[in-house]
Amino acid sequence: MVRVGQISCGTEYSGIQWMLNDIAERVGIELVYPEMELSRVALACKDIGFEAESPSLNLMMARAVSMLEDPTIKGALLLTCFKCSEGTIVKDTIRRFLHERTDMPVILYSNVAKDIEIYSRLDALKTLIARKTLLMREKQKGVTMGVDSGSSTTKVVVMRDNEIIGKGWLPTADPVRSADDAIEAALKEAGIEQVESVGVTGHGRELVGEHLRADLNLEEVSVVSKGAALLSKRHKGDATVIDMGGMNNKLILMRDGIANTFNLGGICAGSSGRFLEIAARRVDADITELGQIAMESKERYELQSYCMVFGIQALVVALASGVKREDVAAAACRSVATQVYDNQIQVMEIRPPVIFVGGVSLIEGVKREFENMLGVEIIVPPYSQYAGAVGIATLVSGV
């Protein structure tokens, strides 16, 4: 069990504390609730450099200061009520405060009581604390295989001494069958029949990992950040990783090649690769062509909804009213990037360089929209869609 400080506001009244405790125990975390005398709250707010209107949020900041006095606490969960604007400010203020004084991983969450979302976050936090020595690995050694069983696609890489020698990328239907087929393709391209070890990650990692008798099975946050660092050769200093796949997104702040804060999206499919697949069909193009078509846009057109259903409806109406297909394609790319910006990037920060990975990173129109919004160059490294597979292939070589 690793000890994690729960720095929260109102969970004891929300009816989800039992869920937090249950999930934490399942992943091997002991939640600790730092306390501080009320007389020290004002001093703690002064130390952090912010005072909220809400007394509960001020107490939350005081607990964060108190947590620094307990060296057995190795990570932090910052949690406030859903859509509390002041709570969002306080969470990010505390995160910055903790990162200035410690190297502990911190996760931010809004209280919406979804079991799978809480589990994925706490599971990632446990990995970042308990497997930090393994996550420090900067090079892949030997001959290993990484399998990323994603929600939309299954990616496989075979690596030899830090180089990719074989790849497989297939739609995920049955996770086990898709993994087997992608592995067969990767081994054939590599020209080998066996590897020294196998690692798995992704949504289907438990099922696929058992099927393959994998040597290492890890969640995606730590693995994707490691893969992004290796592919972009950014193992030192700060960086930001945007990972966009078929169904969900990750915003990861990384230091020295290891995630130390992350934000998981996926509340609405309108910010996913799936939305872009449907948009591509509507403009009579393959998903691989959508980004380049968007780059030809000359007139700005805006979809009127982030919702996947209403967004597609707006897209159909636009085409029927004579809006050019390239302008509609650009609008679809802009809509996805804007939703990620509004729901994930704005509640944290961007630490350049920004590394863009996942299947959506191949859509040039989305990359351009992020660059326009953030005002920084976006790095899309070679094999960016294989970041998860590369990460786990690298980490398993250290097991």
C-alpha positions as CSV (number, residue, x, y, z in Angstrom):
1,M,0.0,0.0,0.0
2,V,1.3,3.5,-0.9
3,R,0.1,6.5,1.1
4,V,-1.7,9.3,-0.9
5,G,-2.9,12.5,0.5
6,Q,-6.5,13.2,-0.3
7,I,-6.9,17.0,-0.5
8,S,-10.5,17.5,-1.2
9,C,-13.6,19.7,-0.6
10,G,-17.0,18.2,0.3
11,T,-16.4,14.5,-0.5
12,E,-17.7,13.6,3.0
13,Y,-21.1,15.2,2.0
14,S,-21.3,14.0,-1.6
15,G,-21.9,10.3,-1.0
16,I,-18.8,9.1,-3.0
17,Q,-16.2,8.9,-0.2
18,W,-17.0,5.2,0.2
19,M,-16.3,4.7,-3.5
20,L,-12.9,6.5,-3.3
21,N,-11.9,4.4,-0.3
22,D,-13.0,1.1,-2.0
23,I,-11.2,1.8,-5.3
24,A,-8.1,3.1,-3.5
25,E,-7.9,-0.2,-1.5
26,R,-8.3,-2.2,-4.7
27,V,-5.4,-0.6,-6.5
28,G,-3.2,-0.6,-3.4
29,I,-3.5,3.0,-2.1
30,E,-4.1,4.1,1.4
31,L,-5.9,7.5,1.3
32,V,-4.6,9.8,4.1
33,Y,-6.5,13.0,5.1
34,P,-4.0,15.6,6.3
35,E,-5.4,17.9,9.0
36,M,-4.3,21.3,10.3
37,E,-5.4,23.5,13.2
38,L,-8.0,26.1,12.1
39,S,-5.8,28.8,13.6
40,R,-3.1,28.0,10.9
41,V,-5.4,28.1,7.9
42,A,-4.8,31.8,7.2
43,L,-1.0,31.3,7.4
44,A,-1.3,28.3,5.0
45,C,-3.2,30.4,2.5
46,K,-0.5,33.1,2.7
47,D,2.2,30.5,2.2
48,I,0.4,29.2,-0.9
49,G,-0.3,32.7,-2.1
50,F,-4.0,32.5,-2.6
51,E,-7.2,32.9,-0.4
52,A,-10.5,31.7,-1.6
53,E,-14.0,32.9,-0.8
54,S,-15.0,29.5,0.4
55,P,-13.7,28.5,3.9
56,S,-13.8,24.8,2.8
57,L,-11.4,25.6,-0.1
58,N,-9.1,27.5,2.2
59,L,-9.0,24.5,4.5
60,M,-8.2,22.4,1.5
61,M,-5.1,24.5,0.9
62,A,-4.2,24.2,4.5
63,R,-4.3,20.5,4.3
64,A,-1.9,20.6,1.3
65,V,0.6,22.6,3.4
66,S,0.1,20.1,6.3
67,M,0.8,17.2,3.9
68,L,4.3,18.4,3.3
69,E,5.1,17.6,6.9
70,D,4.5,13.9,6.4
71,P,7.3,12.3,4.4
72,T,5.4,9.0,4.2
73,I,2.8,10.6,1.8
74,K,4.1,9.9,-1.8
75,G,1.3,11.4,-3.9
76,A,-1.8,13.7,-3.9
77,L,-5.4,13.5,-5.1
78,L,-6.9,16.9,-5.5
79,L,-10.7,16.7,-5.7
80,T,-13.5,19.3,-5.8
81,C,-17.1,19.4,-6.8
82,F,-17.9,19.2,-10.6
83,K,-17.9,22.5,-12.4
84,C,-16.8,24.5,-9.3
85,S,-14.9,27.4,-10.9
86,E,-13.2,28.5,-7.7
87,G,-12.4,24.8,-6.9
88,T,-10.7,24.5,-10.3
89,I,-8.5,27.5,-9.5
90,V,-7.7,26.1,-6.0
91,K,-6.8,22.7,-7.4
92,D,-4.3,24.1,-9.9
93,T,-2.9,26.5,-7.3
94,I,-2.2,23.6,-4.9
95,R,-0.8,21.5,-7.8
96,R,1.7,24.3,-8.6
97,F,2.6,24.7,-4.9
98,L,3.3,21.0,-4.5
99,H,5.3,20.7,-7.7
100,E,7.5,23.7,-6.6
101,R,8.4,21.9,-3.3
102,T,8.2,18.1,-4.1
103,D,8.5,15.7,-7.0
104,M,5.4,13.7,-6.0
105,P,2.8,12.9,-8.7
106,V,-0.5,14.8,-8.4
107,I,-3.9,14.1,-10.0
108,L,-6.8,16.5,-10.3
109,Y,-10.4,15.3,-10.4
110,S,-13.9,16.7,-10.3
111,N,-16.5,14.8,-8.2
112,V,-18.8,13.1,-10.7
113,A,-18.7,9.7,-9.1
114,K,-17.8,7.4,-12.1
115,D,-16.2,4.2,-10.9
116,I,-14.1,3.5,-14.0
117,E,-12.8,7.1,-14.1
118,I,-11.7,7.1,-10.5
119,Y,-10.1,3.6,-10.9
120,S,-8.1,4.6,-14.0
121,R,-6.8,7.7,-12.2
122,L,-5.8,6.0,-9.0
123,D,-4.3,3.1,-10.8
124,A,-2.1,5.5,-12.8
125,L,-1.1,7.3,-9.6
126,K,-0.1,4.0,-7.9
127,T,2.1,3.2,-10.9
128,L,3.8,6.6,-10.8
129,I,4.6,6.1,-7.1
130,A,5.4,2.4,-6.8
131,R,7.2,1.9,-10.2
132,K,9.2,5.1,-10.4
133,T,12.5,3.3,-10.7
134,L,11.2,1.4,-13.7
135,L,9.7,4.5,-15.3
136,M,13.1,6.2,-15.2
137,R,14.2,3.9,-18.0
138,E,15.3,5.9,-21.1
139,K,16.3,3.1,-23.5
140,Q,14.9,-0.2,-24.7
141,K,17.3,-3.1,-24.6
142,G,17.2,-6.6,-26.1
143,V,14.3,-7.7,-28.2
144,T,10.9,-6.9,-26.7
145,M,7.3,-6.5,-27.8
146,G,4.8,-3.8,-26.8
147,V,1.0,-4.3,-27.2
148,D,-1.4,-1.4,-26.8
149,S,-4.9,-2.8,-26.8
150,G,-6.8,0.4,-27.4
151,S,-10.6,1.1,-27.5
152,S,-10.5,1.7,-31.3
153,T,-7.2,0.2,-32.5
154,T,-4.7,-2.4,-31.4
155,K,-1.0,-1.3,-31.8
156,V,2.0,-3.6,-31.6
157,V,5.7,-2.9,-31.9
158,V,8.7,-5.1,-31.9
159,M,11.9,-3.3,-30.7
160,R,15.5,-4.3,-30.7
161,D,18.0,-2.1,-28.8
162,N,15.9,1.0,-28.9
163,E,14.8,0.7,-32.5
164,I,11.4,-0.3,-33.9
165,I,11.9,-3.3,-36.2
166,G,8.3,-4.4,-36.6
167,K,4.8,-2.9,-36.4
168,G,1.2,-3.9,-36.4
169,W,-1.9,-1.7,-36.3
170,L,-5.4,-3.0,-36.6
171,P,-9.0,-2.0,-35.6
172,T,-9.9,-3.5,-32.2
173,A,-12.8,-5.9,-32.7
174,D,-12.3,-8.9,-30.3
175,P,-9.3,-7.6,-28.2
176,V,-7.6,-11.0,-28.1
177,R,-8.0,-11.8,-31.8
178,S,-7.0,-8.2,-32.8
179,A,-3.9,-8.5,-30.6
180,D,-2.9,-11.9,-32.1
181,D,-3.3,-10.5,-35.7
182,A,-1.4,-7.3,-35.0
183,I,1.4,-9.4,-33.3
184,E,1.6,-11.7,-36.3
185,A,2.0,-8.6,-38.6
186,A,4.7,-7.0,-36.4
187,L,6.7,-10.3,-36.1
188,K,6.5,-10.8,-39.8
189,E,7.8,-7.3,-40.5
190,A,10.6,-7.8,-37.9
191,G,11.6,-11.1,-39.5
192,I,11.6,-12.9,-36.2
193,E,9.4,-15.5,-34.5
194,Q,10.1,-14.8,-30.8
195,V,10.9,-12.0,-28.4
196,E,12.5,-11.9,-25.0
197,S,9.6,-10.3,-23.2
198,V,6.1,-8.9,-23.8
199,G,4.4,-5.9,-22.2
200,V,0.7,-4.8,-22.6
201,T,-1.2,-1.6,-21.9
202,G,-4.5,-0.1,-23.0
203,H,-8.2,-0.7,-22.3
204,G,-7.9,-4.4,-23.1
205,R,-4.7,-5.0,-21.2
206,E,-6.1,-7.3,-18.5
207,L,-7.7,-9.7,-21.0
208,V,-4.9,-9.5,-23.6
209,G,-2.2,-9.6,-20.9
210,E,-3.6,-12.9,-19.5
211,H,-3.9,-14.4,-23.0
212,L,-0.3,-13.5,-23.8
213,R,1.1,-14.3,-20.3
214,A,2.7,-10.8,-20.5
215,D,5.7,-10.0,-18.4
216,L,4.5,-6.5,-17.7
217,N,0.9,-5.0,-17.6
218,L,0.6,-1.3,-16.9
219,E,-2.0,1.5,-17.3
220,E,-1.7,4.0,-20.1
221,V,-0.7,7.3,-18.5
222,S,2.8,6.2,-17.4
223,V,3.3,4.1,-20.5
224,V,2.2,6.8,-23.0
225,S,4.3,9.5,-21.4
226,K,7.4,7.1,-21.5
227,G,6.7,6.4,-25.2
228,A,6.3,10.0,-26.1
229,A,9.5,10.9,-24.3
230,L,11.4,8.2,-26.2
231,L,9.9,8.9,-29.6
232,S,10.6,12.7,-29.3
233,K,13.9,12.2,-27.4
234,R,12.7,14.4,-24.6
235,H,13.9,12.6,-21.5
236,K,15.1,15.7,-19.6
237,G,13.2,18.7,-18.3
238,D,9.6,19.5,-18.5
239,A,7.2,18.7,-21.4
240,T,3.5,18.3,-22.1
241,V,2.0,15.3,-23.8
242,I,-1.4,15.4,-25.6
243,D,-2.6,11.9,-26.3
244,M,-5.8,11.6,-28.5
245,G,-7.2,8.3,-29.4
246,G,-10.4,6.9,-30.8
247,M,-12.5,7.3,-27.6
248,N,-10.6,9.3,-25.0
249,N,-7.8,11.8,-24.4
250,K,-5.0,12.4,-22.0
251,L,-3.2,15.6,-21.1
252,I,0.0,14.7,-19.2
253,L,2.6,17.1,-17.7
254,M,5.9,15.3,-17.7
255,R,9.2,15.9,-16.0
256,D,12.3,14.0,-17.0
257,G,10.3,11.5,-19.0
258,I,7.9,10.6,-16.2
259,A,4.3,11.9,-15.8
260,N,3.8,14.0,-12.7
261,T,0.3,15.4,-13.3
262,F,-2.4,14.2,-15.7
263,N,-5.9,15.0,-16.8
264,L,-8.1,12.4,-18.5
265,G,-10.9,13.4,-20.9
266,G,-13.5,11.3,-22.7
267,I,-16.7,12.8,-21.2
268,C,-18.0,13.5,-24.7
269,A,-17.3,11.6,-27.9
270,G,-17.3,14.9,-29.7
271,S,-13.6,15.4,-28.6
272,S,-12.5,12.0,-29.9
273,G,-11.1,10.4,-32.9
274,R,-14.4,8.7,-33.5
275,F,-16.0,12.0,-34.2
276,L,-13.4,12.7,-36.8
277,E,-13.9,9.3,-38.4
278,I,-17.6,10.2,-39.0
279,A,-16.7,13.7,-40.1
280,A,-14.3,12.2,-42.7
281,R,-17.1,10.0,-44.1
282,R,-19.4,13.0,-44.4
283,V,-16.9,14.9,-46.5
284,D,-16.3,11.7,-48.6
285,A,-12.8,11.1,-47.4
286,D,-10.7,8.5,-45.6
287,I,-9.8,9.5,-42.0
288,T,-6.1,9.6,-43.2
289,E,-7.1,12.3,-45.7
290,L,-9.2,14.5,-43.4
291,G,-6.4,16.5,-41.9
292,Q,-4.9,17.4,-45.3
293,I,-8.3,18.4,-46.6
294,A,-8.7,20.7,-43.6
295,M,-5.4,22.4,-44.4
296,E,-6.9,23.6,-47.7
297,S,-9.6,25.6,-45.9
298,K,-9.8,29.3,-46.8
299,E,-13.1,30.3,-45.0
300,R,-13.6,29.8,-41.3
301,Y,-16.8,27.9,-40.4
302,E,-17.8,26.9,-36.8
303,L,-19.8,23.9,-35.7
304,Q,-22.5,25.1,-33.2
305,S,-22.1,22.2,-30.7
306,Y,-19.4,20.1,-29.0
307,C,-21.8,17.2,-28.8
308,M,-21.0,14.4,-31.2
309,V,-24.6,13.9,-32.2
310,F,-25.4,17.6,-32.7
311,G,-22.0,18.3,-34.1
312,I,-22.5,15.8,-36.9
313,Q,-25.9,17.3,-37.5
314,A,-24.4,20.7,-37.9
315,L,-21.8,19.3,-40.2
316,V,-24.5,17.7,-42.5
317,V,-26.5,21.0,-42.5
318,A,-23.3,22.9,-43.5
319,L,-22.6,20.6,-46.4
320,A,-26.2,20.8,-47.6
321,S,-26.1,24.6,-47.5
322,G,-23.0,24.8,-49.7
323,V,-20.2,25.1,-47.2
324,K,-17.1,23.7,-48.9
325,R,-15.9,20.3,-47.7
326,E,-12.4,21.7,-46.8
327,D,-14.0,24.3,-44.5
328,V,-16.2,21.6,-42.9
329,A,-13.2,19.4,-42.4
330,A,-11.3,22.3,-40.7
331,A,-14.4,23.0,-38.5
332,A,-14.4,19.4,-37.3
333,C,-10.7,19.5,-36.5
334,R,-11.2,22.8,-34.7
335,S,-14.2,21.5,-32.7
336,V,-12.2,18.6,-31.4
337,A,-9.1,20.7,-30.5
338,T,-11.3,23.4,-28.8
339,Q,-13.1,20.9,-26.6
340,V,-9.8,19.4,-25.4
341,Y,-8.6,23.0,-24.8
342,D,-11.7,24.0,-22.8
343,N,-12.1,20.9,-20.7
344,Q,-8.5,19.8,-20.1
345,I,-5.8,22.3,-21.1
346,Q,-7.4,25.3,-19.4
347,V,-7.7,23.6,-16.0
348,M,-3.9,22.9,-15.9
349,E,-1.0,24.4,-17.8
350,I,1.2,23.8,-20.8
351,R,4.9,23.2,-20.3
352,P,6.7,23.4,-23.7
353,P,7.6,21.4,-25.6
354,V,4.2,20.0,-26.5
355,I,4.3,16.4,-27.8
356,F,1.2,15.2,-29.7
357,V,0.7,11.4,-29.9
358,G,-2.1,8.9,-30.5
359,G,-4.0,8.2,-33.7
360,V,-5.4,11.7,-33.9
361,S,-1.9,13.2,-34.0
362,L,-1.7,12.0,-37.6
363,I,-4.5,14.4,-38.6
364,E,-2.6,17.5,-39.6
365,G,-5.6,19.8,-39.3
366,V,-5.9,19.1,-35.5
367,K,-2.2,19.8,-35.0
368,R,-2.6,23.1,-36.7
369,E,-5.6,24.0,-34.5
370,F,-3.6,23.2,-31.3
371,E,-0.7,25.4,-32.5
372,N,-3.1,28.3,-33.2
373,M,-4.7,28.0,-29.8
374,L,-1.5,27.5,-27.7
375,G,0.9,29.7,-29.7
376,V,3.6,27.0,-29.6
377,E,5.0,24.5,-32.1
378,I,3.4,21.0,-31.6
379,I,5.8,18.1,-32.0
380,V,4.4,15.0,-33.7
381,P,7.3,12.5,-33.4
382,P,7.8,9.5,-35.8
383,Y,5.5,6.6,-35.0
384,S,3.4,8.9,-32.8
385,Q,0.4,6.5,-33.0
386,Y,2.5,3.8,-31.4
387,A,3.5,5.8,-28.3
388,G,1.7,3.4,-25.9
389,A,3.2,0.3,-27.6
390,V,6.7,1.8,-27.7
391,G,6.4,2.8,-24.0
392,I,5.5,-0.6,-22.8
393,A,8.1,-2.3,-25.0
394,T,10.7,-0.1,-23.5
395,L,9.6,-0.6,-19.9
396,V,9.3,-4.4,-20.2
397,S,13.0,-4.5,-21.2
398,G,13.8,-3.4,-17.6
399,V,11.7,-6.1,-15.9
